[in-house]
């Protein structure tokens, strides 16, 4: 996977550390990757739902 450098504020870093601890992940990088994947999955599900609604309307 390509590496992308990101900059976090102190507050954002603290939240990521809390998530890291809650999930039992070893590194900040793993935690950020997990959160990014979760967000992408949510966005894809939303887009799929919109597509299903759009197709359903055409059937009516």
PDB file of N, CA, C and O in Angstrom, chain B, residues numbered from 101:
ATOM      1  N   UNK B 101       0.849  -1.182   0.000  1.00  0.00           N
ATOM      2  CA  UNK B 101       0.000   0.000   0.000  1.00  0.00           C
ATOM      3  C   UNK B 101       0.890   1.239   0.000  1.00  0.00           C
ATOM      4  O   UNK B 101       1.873   1.283   0.739  1.00  0.00           O
ATOM      5  N   UNK B 102       0.569   2.240  -0.808  1.00  0.00           N
ATOM      6  CA  UNK B 102       1.363   3.465  -0.830  1.00  0.00           C
ATOM      7  C   UNK B 102       1.378   4.153   0.534  1.00  0.00           C
ATOM      8  O   UNK B 102       0.409   4.088   1.289  1.00  0.00           O
ATOM      9  N   UNK B 103       2.468   4.795   0.824  1.00  0.00           N
ATOM     10  CA  UNK B 103       2.594   5.513   2.089  1.00  0.00           C
ATOM     11  C   UNK B 103       2.244   6.974   1.865  1.00  0.00           C
ATOM     12  O   UNK B 103       2.736   7.614   0.936  1.00  0.00           O
ATOM     13  N   UNK B 104       1.383   7.487   2.734  1.00  0.00           N
ATOM     14  CA  UNK B 104       0.983   8.892   2.658  1.00  0.00           C
ATOM     15  C   UNK B 104       1.249   9.512   4.029  1.00  0.00           C
ATOM     16  O   UNK B 104       0.767   9.010   5.044  1.00  0.00           O
ATOM     17  N   UNK B 105       1.993  10.570   4.055  1.00  0.00           N
ATOM     18  CA  UNK B 105       2.279  11.241   5.317  1.00  0.00           C
ATOM     19  C   UNK B 105       1.127  12.160   5.673  1.00  0.00           C
ATOM     20  O   UNK B 105       0.638  12.913   4.830  1.00  0.00           O
ATOM     21  N   UNK B 106       0.693  12.097   6.928  1.00  0.00           N
ATOM     22  CA  UNK B 106      -0.361  12.983   7.397  1.00  0.00           C
ATOM     23  C   UNK B 106       0.118  13.699   8.648  1.00  0.00           C
ATOM     24  O   UNK B 106       0.998  13.217   9.361  1.00  0.00           O
ATOM     25  N   UNK B 107      -0.467  14.842   8.900  1.00  0.00           N
ATOM     26  CA  UNK B 107      -0.148  15.625  10.077  1.00  0.00           C
ATOM     27  C   UNK B 107      -1.387  15.699  10.954  1.00  0.00           C
ATOM     28  O   UNK B 107      -2.471  16.049  10.488  1.00  0.00           O
ATOM     29  N   UNK B 108      -1.217  15.366  12.226  1.00  0.00           N
ATOM     30  CA  UNK B 108      -2.323  15.400  13.174  1.00  0.00           C
ATOM     31  C   UNK B 108      -2.083  16.485  14.215  1.00  0.00           C
ATOM     32  O   UNK B 108      -0.952  16.735  14.635  1.00  0.00           O
ATOM     33  N   UNK B 109      -3.166  17.116  14.616  1.00  0.00           N
ATOM     34  CA  UNK B 109      -3.059  18.064  15.727  1.00  0.00           C
ATOM     35  C   UNK B 109      -2.862  17.244  17.005  1.00  0.00           C
ATOM     36  O   UNK B 109      -3.024  16.024  17.001  1.00  0.00           O
ATOM     37  N   UNK B 110      -2.515  17.920  18.080  1.00  0.00           N
ATOM     38  CA  UNK B 110      -2.338  17.227  19.366  1.00  0.00           C
ATOM     39  C   UNK B 110      -3.632  16.540  19.789  1.00  0.00           C
ATOM     40  O   UNK B 110      -3.613  15.424  20.307  1.00  0.00           O
ATOM     41  N   UNK B 111      -4.746  17.212  19.565  1.00  0.00           N
ATOM     42  CA  UNK B 111      -6.049  16.655  19.938  1.00  0.00           C
ATOM     43  C   UNK B 111      -6.376  15.424  19.081  1.00  0.00           C
ATOM     44  O   UNK B 111      -6.858  14.419  19.602  1.00  0.00           O
ATOM     45  N   UNK B 112      -6.117  15.501  17.777  1.00  0.00           N
ATOM     46  CA  UNK B 112      -6.368  14.366  16.895  1.00  0.00           C
ATOM     47  C   UNK B 112      -5.484  13.181  17.266  1.00  0.00           C
ATOM     48  O   UNK B 112      -5.943  12.039  17.274  1.00  0.00           O
ATOM     49  N   UNK B 113      -4.223  13.449  17.571  1.00  0.00           N
ATOM     50  CA  UNK B 113      -3.298  12.398  17.966  1.00  0.00           C
ATOM     51  C   UNK B 113      -3.771  11.716  19.244  1.00  0.00           C
ATOM     52  O   UNK B 113      -3.678  10.495  19.369  1.00  0.00           O
ATOM     53  N   UNK B 114      -4.272  12.492  20.183  1.00  0.00           N
ATOM     54  CA  UNK B 114      -4.778  11.917  21.433  1.00  0.00           C
ATOM     55  C   UNK B 114      -5.959  10.988  21.159  1.00  0.00           C
ATOM     56  O   UNK B 114      -6.047   9.910  21.747  1.00  0.00           O
ATOM     57  N   UNK B 115      -6.866  11.395  20.273  1.00  0.00           N
ATOM     58  CA  UNK B 115      -8.019  10.559  19.928  1.00  0.00           C
ATOM     59  C   UNK B 115      -7.549   9.273  19.262  1.00  0.00           C
ATOM     60  O   UNK B 115      -8.046   8.193  19.579  1.00  0.00           O
ATOM     61  N   UNK B 116      -6.592   9.383  18.339  1.00  0.00           N
ATOM     62  CA  UNK B 116      -6.076   8.194  17.659  1.00  0.00           C
ATOM     63  C   UNK B 116      -5.422   7.248  18.667  1.00  0.00           C
ATOM     64  O   UNK B 116      -5.576   6.031  18.565  1.00  0.00           O
ATOM     65  N   UNK B 117      -4.699   7.797  19.628  1.00  0.00           N
ATOM     66  CA  UNK B 117      -4.073   6.963  20.667  1.00  0.00           C
ATOM     67  C   UNK B 117      -5.131   6.250  21.508  1.00  0.00           C
ATOM     68  O   UNK B 117      -4.955   5.090  21.880  1.00  0.00           O
ATOM     69  N   UNK B 118      -6.218   6.938  21.804  1.00  0.00           N
ATOM     70  CA  UNK B 118      -7.294   6.310  22.568  1.00  0.00           C
ATOM     71  C   UNK B 118      -7.932   5.173  21.776  1.00  0.00           C
ATOM     72  O   UNK B 118      -8.239   4.120  22.333  1.00  0.00           O
ATOM     73  N   UNK B 119      -8.130   5.386  20.484  1.00  0.00           N
ATOM     74  CA  UNK B 119      -8.680   4.336  19.622  1.00  0.00           C
ATOM     75  C   UNK B 119      -7.698   3.176  19.535  1.00  0.00           C
ATOM     76  O   UNK B 119      -8.095   2.012  19.596  1.00  0.00           O
ATOM     77  N   UNK B 120      -6.422   3.497  19.395  1.00  0.00           N
ATOM     78  CA  UNK B 120      -5.384   2.469  19.335  1.00  0.00           C
ATOM     79  C   UNK B 120      -5.440   1.573  20.568  1.00  0.00           C
ATOM     80  O   UNK B 120      -5.397   0.347  20.457  1.00  0.00           O
ATOM     81  N   UNK B 121      -5.534   2.181  21.716  1.00  0.00           N
ATOM     82  CA  UNK B 121      -5.585   1.426  22.963  1.00  0.00           C
ATOM     83  C   UNK B 121      -6.873   0.603  23.052  1.00  0.00           C
ATOM     84  O   UNK B 121      -6.846  -0.554  23.471  1.00  0.00           O
ATOM     85  N   UNK B 122      -7.991   1.198  22.659  1.00  0.00           N
ATOM     86  CA  UNK B 122      -9.275   0.499  22.726  1.00  0.00           C
ATOM     87  C   UNK B 122      -9.305  -0.718  21.804  1.00  0.00           C
ATOM     88  O   UNK B 122      -9.895  -1.745  22.140  1.00  0.00           O
ATOM     89  N   UNK B 123      -8.665  -0.597  20.637  1.00  0.00           N
ATOM     90  CA  UNK B 123      -8.665  -1.691  19.663  1.00  0.00           C
ATOM     91  C   UNK B 123      -7.513  -2.675  19.877  1.00  0.00           C
ATOM     92  O   UNK B 123      -7.486  -3.754  19.285  1.00  0.00           O
ATOM     93  N   UNK B 124      -6.573  -2.290  20.721  1.00  0.00           N
ATOM     94  CA  UNK B 124      -5.427  -3.164  20.985  1.00  0.00           C
ATOM     95  C   UNK B 124      -4.444  -3.234  19.822  1.00  0.00           C
ATOM     96  O   UNK B 124      -3.779  -4.251  19.624  1.00  0.00           O
ATOM     97  N   UNK B 125      -4.357  -2.156  19.060  1.00  0.00           N
ATOM     98  CA  UNK B 125      -3.425  -2.121  17.940  1.00  0.00           C
ATOM     99  C   UNK B 125      -2.051  -1.680  18.439  1.00  0.00           C
ATOM    100  O   UNK B 125      -1.930  -1.003  19.460  1.00  0.00           O
ATOM    101  N   UNK B 126      -1.012  -2.083  17.690  1.00  0.00           N
ATOM    102  CA  UNK B 126       0.350  -1.827  18.154  1.00  0.00           C
ATOM    103  C   UNK B 126       0.882  -0.441  17.821  1.00  0.00           C
ATOM    104  O   UNK B 126       1.636   0.136  18.604  1.00  0.00           O
ATOM    105  N   UNK B 127       0.498   0.101  16.664  1.00  0.00           N
ATOM    106  CA  UNK B 127       1.088   1.375  16.248  1.00  0.00           C
ATOM    107  C   UNK B 127       0.017   2.385  15.845  1.00  0.00           C
ATOM    108  O   UNK B 127      -1.125   2.035  15.544  1.00  0.00           O
ATOM    109  N   UNK B 128       0.426   3.634  15.851  1.00  0.00           N
ATOM    110  CA  UNK B 128      -0.446   4.717  15.388  1.00  0.00           C
ATOM    111  C   UNK B 128      -0.787   4.496  13.913  1.00  0.00           C
ATOM    112  O   UNK B 128      -1.920   4.715  13.485  1.00  0.00           O
ATOM    113  N   UNK B 129       0.210   4.061  13.147  1.00  0.00           N
ATOM    114  CA  UNK B 129       0.004   3.827  11.715  1.00  0.00           C
ATOM    115  C   UNK B 129      -1.081   2.775  11.473  1.00  0.00           C
ATOM    116  O   UNK B 129      -1.940   2.951  10.609  1.00  0.00           O
ATOM    117  N   UNK B 130      -1.038   1.683  12.236  1.00  0.00           N
ATOM    118  CA  UNK B 130      -2.068   0.645  12.114  1.00  0.00           C
ATOM    119  C   UNK B 130      -3.449   1.206  12.445  1.00  0.00           C
ATOM    120  O   UNK B 130      -4.445   0.885  11.796  1.00  0.00           O
ATOM    121  N   UNK B 131      -3.479   2.032  13.451  1.00  0.00           N
ATOM    122  CA  UNK B 131      -4.749   2.615  13.893  1.00  0.00           C
ATOM    123  C   UNK B 131      -5.325   3.536  12.824  1.00  0.00           C
ATOM    124  O   UNK B 131      -6.515   3.467  12.519  1.00  0.00           O
ATOM    125  N   UNK B 132      -4.494   4.387  12.261  1.00  0.00           N
ATOM    126  CA  UNK B 132      -4.951   5.306  11.215  1.00  0.00           C
ATOM    127  C   UNK B 132      -5.403   4.516   9.993  1.00  0.00           C
ATOM    128  O   UNK B 132      -6.417   4.849   9.381  1.00  0.00           O
ATOM    129  N   UNK B 133      -4.661   3.475   9.634  1.00  0.00           N
ATOM    130  CA  UNK B 133      -5.051   2.638   8.496  1.00  0.00           C
ATOM    131  C   UNK B 133      -6.398   1.966   8.760  1.00  0.00           C
ATOM    132  O   UNK B 133      -7.245   1.901   7.870  1.00  0.00           O
ATOM    133  N   UNK B 134      -6.597   1.469   9.979  1.00  0.00           N
ATOM    134  CA  UNK B 134      -7.875   0.845  10.343  1.00  0.00           C
ATOM    135  C   UNK B 134      -9.019   1.854  10.211  1.00  0.00           C
ATOM    136  O   UNK B 134     -10.055   1.555   9.617  1.00  0.00           O
ATOM    137  N   UNK B 135      -8.820   3.047  10.769  1.00  0.00           N
ATOM    138  CA  UNK B 135      -9.860   4.071  10.717  1.00  0.00           C
ATOM    139  C   UNK B 135     -10.163   4.494   9.280  1.00  0.00           C
ATOM    140  O   UNK B 135     -11.322   4.708   8.925  1.00  0.00           O
ATOM    141  N   UNK B 136      -9.127   4.614   8.461  1.00  0.00           N
ATOM    142  CA  UNK B 136      -9.324   4.992   7.062  1.00  0.00           C
ATOM    143  C   UNK B 136     -10.116   3.915   6.327  1.00  0.00           C
ATOM    144  O   UNK B 136     -11.027   4.229   5.560  1.00  0.00           O
ATOM    145  N   UNK B 137      -9.777   2.659   6.556  1.00  0.00           N
ATOM    146  CA  UNK B 137     -10.511   1.565   5.903  1.00  0.00           C
ATOM    147  C   UNK B 137     -11.968   1.531   6.340  1.00  0.00           C
ATOM    148  O   UNK B 137     -12.859   1.300   5.522  1.00  0.00           O
ATOM    149  N   UNK B 138     -12.212   1.760   7.617  1.00  0.00           N
ATOM    150  CA  UNK B 138     -13.590   1.790   8.119  1.00  0.00           C
ATOM    151  C   UNK B 138     -14.387   2.892   7.430  1.00  0.00           C
ATOM    152  O   UNK B 138     -15.530   2.685   7.021  1.00  0.00           O
ATOM    153  N   UNK B 139     -13.776   4.055   7.308  1.00  0.00           N
ATOM    154  CA  UNK B 139     -14.456   5.191   6.680  1.00  0.00           C
ATOM    155  C   UNK B 139     -14.738   4.915   5.204  1.00  0.00           C
ATOM    156  O   UNK B 139     -15.811   5.243   4.697  1.00  0.00           O
ATOM    157  N   UNK B 140     -13.776   4.318   4.531  1.00  0.00           N
ATOM    158  CA  UNK B 140     -13.971   3.978   3.120  1.00  0.00           C
ATOM    159  C   UNK B 140     -15.108   2.985   2.967  1.00  0.00           C
ATOM    160  O   UNK B 140     -15.931   3.121   2.061  1.00  0.00           O
ATOM    161  N   UNK B 141     -15.164   1.988   3.838  1.00  0.00           N
ATOM    162  CA  UNK B 141     -16.244   1.003   3.786  1.00  0.00           C
ATOM    163  C   UNK B 141     -17.601   1.661   4.014  1.00  0.00           C
ATOM    164  O   UNK B 141     -18.577   1.328   3.342  1.00  0.00           O
ATOM    165  N   UNK B 142     -17.659   2.590   4.959  1.00  0.00           N
ATOM    166  CA  UNK B 142     -18.912   3.318   5.212  1.00  0.00           C
ATOM    167  C   UNK B 142     -19.343   4.108   3.978  1.00  0.00           C
ATOM    168  O   UNK B 142     -20.517   4.107   3.610  1.00  0.00           O
ATOM    169  N   UNK B 143     -18.390   4.776   3.349  1.00  0.00           N
ATOM    170  CA  UNK B 143     -18.701   5.575   2.169  1.00  0.00           C
ATOM    171  C   UNK B 143     -19.166   4.689   1.015  1.00  0.00           C
ATOM    172  O   UNK B 143     -20.107   5.040   0.303  1.00  0.00           O
ATOM    173  N   UNK B 144     -18.513   3.542   0.827  1.00  0.00           N
ATOM    174  CA  UNK B 144     -18.917   2.617  -0.231  1.00  0.00           C
ATOM    175  C   UNK B 144     -20.318   2.061   0.020  1.00  0.00           C
ATOM    176  O   UNK B 144     -21.111   1.922  -0.910  1.00  0.00           O
ATOM    177  N   UNK B 145     -20.616   1.748   1.270  1.00  0.00           N
ATOM    178  CA  UNK B 145     -21.949   1.245   1.603  1.00  0.00           C
ATOM    179  C   UNK B 145     -23.005   2.309   1.327  1.00  0.00           C
ATOM    180  O   UNK B 145     -24.084   2.005   0.817  1.00  0.00           O
ATOM    181  N   UNK B 146     -22.693   3.544   1.665  1.00  0.00           N
ATOM    182  CA  UNK B 146     -23.629   4.638   1.409  1.00  0.00           C
ATOM    183  C   UNK B 146     -23.860   4.816  -0.092  1.00  0.00           C
ATOM    184  O   UNK B 146     -24.996   4.985  -0.537  1.00  0.00           O
ATOM    185  N   UNK B 147     -22.774   4.776  -0.865  1.00  0.00           N
ATOM    186  CA  UNK B 147     -22.900   4.903  -2.314  1.00  0.00           C
ATOM    187  C   UNK B 147     -23.692   3.746  -2.907  1.00  0.00           C
ATOM    188  O   UNK B 147     -24.505   3.944  -3.810  1.00  0.00           O
ATOM    189  N   UNK B 148     -23.460   2.546  -2.404  1.00  0.00           N
ATOM    190  CA  UNK B 148     -24.200   1.378  -2.887  1.00  0.00           C
ATOM    191  C   UNK B 148     -25.677   1.529  -2.567  1.00  0.00           C
ATOM    192  O   UNK B 148     -26.529   1.194  -3.390  1.00  0.00           O
ATOM    193  N   UNK B 149     -25.981   2.027  -1.388  1.00  0.00           N
ATOM    194  CA  UNK B 149     -27.372   2.252  -1.008  1.00  0.00           C
ATOM    195  C   UNK B 149     -28.037   3.285  -1.895  1.00  0.00           C
ATOM    196  O   UNK B 149     -29.190   3.117  -2.290  1.00  0.00           O
ATOM    197  N   UNK B 150     -27.323   4.343  -2.208  1.00  0.00           N
ATOM    198  CA  UNK B 150     -27.867   5.370  -3.096  1.00  0.00           C
ATOM    199  C   UNK B 150     -28.124   4.794  -4.482  1.00  0.00           C
ATOM    200  O   UNK B 150     -29.133   5.111  -5.112  1.00  0.00           O
ATOM    201  N   UNK B 151     -27.222   3.954  -4.953  1.00  0.00           N
ATOM    202  CA  UNK B 151     -27.379   3.337  -6.265  1.00  0.00           C
ATOM    203  C   UNK B 151     -28.589   2.404  -6.274  1.00  0.00           C
ATOM    204  O   UNK B 151     -29.351   2.371  -7.240  1.00  0.00           O
ATOM    205  N   UNK B 152     -28.757   1.654  -5.194  1.00  0.00           N
ATOM    206  CA  UNK B 152     -29.914   0.766  -5.102  1.00  0.00           C
ATOM    207  C   UNK B 152     -31.217   1.562  -5.111  1.00  0.00           C
ATOM    208  O   UNK B 152     -32.176   1.181  -5.782  1.00  0.00           O
ATOM    209  N   UNK B 153     -31.250   2.666  -4.368  1.00  0.00           N
ATOM    210  CA  UNK B 153     -32.442   3.514  -4.344  1.00  0.00           C
ATOM    211  C   UNK B 153     -32.730   4.070  -5.736  1.00  0.00           C
ATOM    212  O   UNK B 153     -33.876   4.090  -6.183  1.00  0.00           O
ATOM    213  N   UNK B 154     -31.678   4.520  -6.412  1.00  0.00           N
ATOM    214  CA  UNK B 154     -31.824   5.098  -7.743  1.00  0.00           C
ATOM    215  C   UNK B 154     -32.380   4.047  -8.715  1.00  0.00           C
ATOM    216  O   UNK B 154     -33.279   4.333  -9.506  1.00  0.00           O
ATOM    217  N   UNK B 155     -31.837   2.844  -8.642  1.00  0.00           N
ATOM    218  CA  UNK B 155     -32.305   1.769  -9.524  1.00  0.00           C
ATOM    219  C   UNK B 155     -33.725   1.354  -9.177  1.00  0.00           C
ATOM    220  O   UNK B 155     -34.500   1.019 -10.072  1.00  0.00           O
ATOM    221  N   UNK B 156     -34.080   1.367  -7.917  1.00  0.00           N
ATOM    222  CA  UNK B 156     -35.410   0.976  -7.480  1.00  0.00           C
ATOM    223  C   UNK B 156     -36.442   1.964  -8.015  1.00  0.00           C
ATOM    224  O   UNK B 156     -37.516   1.558  -8.460  1.00  0.00           O
ATOM    225  N   UNK B 157     -36.127   3.252  -7.976  1.00  0.00           N
ATOM    226  CA  UNK B 157     -37.042   4.273  -8.477  1.00  0.00           C
ATOM    227  C   UNK B 157     -37.320   4.089  -9.974  1.00  0.00           C
ATOM    228  O   UNK B 157     -38.428   4.340 -10.446  1.00  0.00           O
ATOM    229  N   UNK B 158     -36.308   3.654 -10.698  1.00  0.00           N
ATOM    230  CA  UNK B 158     -36.479   3.440 -12.148  1.00  0.00           C
ATOM    231  C   UNK B 158     -37.414   2.265 -12.420  1.00  0.00           C
ATOM    232  O   UNK B 158     -38.055   2.216 -13.470  1.00  0.00           O
ATOM    233  N   UNK B 159     -37.496   1.329 -11.494  1.00  0.00           N
ATOM    234  CA  UNK B 159     -38.361   0.171 -11.674  1.00  0.00           C
ATOM    235  C   UNK B 159     -39.833   0.504 -11.452  1.00  0.00           C
ATOM    236  O   UNK B 159     -40.718  -0.190 -11.954  1.00  0.00           O
ATOM    237  N   UNK B 160     -40.088   1.569 -10.700  1.00  0.00           N
ATOM    238  CA  UNK B 160     -41.483   1.929 -10.381  1.00  0.00           C
ATOM    239  C   UNK B 160     -42.184   2.622 -11.509  1.00  0.00           C
ATOM    240  O   UNK B 160     -43.355   2.980 -11.381  1.00  0.00           O
TER     241      UNK B 160
END
